[in-house]
């Protein structure tokens, strides 16, 4: 039986090789250029974005100030000096939704399977957009079939693809950061652990058990008052969600010192410092196992892209 990890690795290995990738978020554009022969990092660049240039959302327009974004993106391209036009795009976590479902059985027809999965998604999202794109993976064990489904929208993805076309770039892979992060971790097949990605305006939480994704959650930060925007406040919100998730999963309640793989898109040292004070968990920084010639903070920042390219 293949777990989600094996399927993620197989997915990337079956794709045409790509040597550049970009991660667009509400606060930055990050780019990586790798060598065609050795798949090693040639150049990287990060350009900060002012508030309001990109508004990550599944339902609303994302690129609000195209001219300002073009200016910043042009600077990244100048630094990367790309030689090939095909590229990977990591979209903000909030532009998609990930669902996990369990089934006793599923039909062999892919069309019928998708209809059933779409029906389950509609029970959670009654007003499912007409342009919803659904990609999914199924993992079978002796008792159940677990499905991980990712929902995006043609309207949203097209905004990013058309923006890249203005620079002569062809987007060949579009994934959320969590998918790229999965491919940079080191783990044991029987481990239970969290994968957490903290962005400026939101965070995502993935709980894995025996390489299977069992829980996925994403939330916007809504930190008010004096704590607004502070690393400590964000850390408290994230770990409250971790505890809520463990309490929800009855079988996990007795686990102590569960591992947490953690990435923060900004102020990562501060976030990790506050997170390290949580005694019940074993923290591991994403990027610590990436041997790509970058220092830890930069490898951590670029890890969603590196997980797709390397």
Rosetta blueprint (number, residue, H / E / L):
1 X L
2 X L
3 X L
4 X H
5 X H
6 X H
7 X H
8 X H
9 X H
10 X H
11 X H
12 X H
13 X H
14 X H
15 X L
16 X L
17 X L
18 X L
19 X L
20 X E
21 X E
22 X E
23 X E
24 X E
25 X L
26 X L
27 X L
28 X E
29 X E
30 X E
31 X E
32 X E
33 X E
34 X E
35 X L
36 X L
37 X L
38 X L
39 X L
40 X L
41 X E
42 X E
43 X E
44 X E
45 X E
46 X E
47 X E
48 X E
49 X L
50 X L
51 X L
52 X L
53 X L
54 X E
55 X L
56 X L
57 X L
58 X L
59 X L
60 X L
61 X L
62 X L
63 X E
64 X L
65 X L
66 X H
67 X H
68 X H
69 X H
70 X H
71 X H
72 X H
73 X H
74 X H
75 X H
76 X H
77 X H
78 X H
79 X H
80 X H
81 X L
82 X L
83 X L
84 X L
85 X L
86 X E
87 X E
88 X E
89 X E
90 X E
91 X E
92 X L
93 X H
94 X H
95 X H
96 X L
97 X E
98 X E
99 X E
100 X E
101 X E
102 X E
103 X E
104 X L
105 X L
106 X L
107 X L
108 X L
109 X L
110 X H
111 X H
112 X H
113 X H
114 X H
115 X H
116 X H
117 X H
118 X H
119 X H
120 X H
121 X H
122 X H
123 X H
124 X H
125 X L
126 X L
127 X L
128 X L
129 X L
130 X L
131 X L
132 X E
133 X E
134 X E
135 X E
136 X E
137 X E
138 X E
139 X E
140 X E
141 X L
142 X L
143 X L
144 X L
145 X E
146 X E
147 X E
148 X E
149 X E
150 X E
151 X E
152 X E
153 X E
154 X H
155 X H
156 X H
157 X H
158 X H
159 X H
160 X H
161 X H
162 X H
163 X H
164 X H
165 X H
166 X L
167 X L
168 X L
169 X L
170 X E
171 X E
172 X E
173 X E
174 X E
175 X E
176 X E
177 X H
178 X H
179 X H
180 X H
181 X H
182 X H
183 X L
184 X L
185 X L
186 X L
187 X L
188 X L
189 X L
190 X L
191 X L
192 X E
193 X E
194 X E
195 X E
196 X E
197 X E
198 X E
199 X L
200 X L
201 X L
202 X E
203 X E
204 X E
205 X E
206 X E
207 X E
208 X E
209 X E
210 X L
211 X L
212 X E
213 X E
214 X E
215 X E
216 X E
217 X E
218 X E
219 X E
220 X E
221 X L
222 X L
223 X L
224 X L
225 X H
226 X H
227 X H
228 X L
229 X L
230 X L
231 X H
232 X H
233 X H
234 X H
235 X H
236 X H
237 X H
238 X H
239 X H
240 X H
241 X H
242 X H
243 X H
244 X H
245 X H
246 X H
247 X H
248 X H
249 X L
250 X H
251 X H
252 X H
253 X L
254 X L
255 X L
256 X L
257 X L
258 X E
259 X E
260 X E
261 X E
262 X E
263 X E
264 X E
265 X L
266 X L
267 X L
268 X H
269 X H
270 X H
271 X H
272 X H
273 X H
274 X H
275 X H
276 X L
277 X L
278 X L
279 X L
280 X L
281 X E
282 X E
283 X E
284 X E
285 X E
286 X L
287 X L
288 X L
289 X L
290 X L
291 X L
292 X L
293 X L
294 X L
295 X L
296 X H
297 X H
298 X H
299 X H
300 X H
301 X H
302 X H
303 X H
304 X H
305 X H
306 X H
307 X H
308 X H
309 X H
310 X L
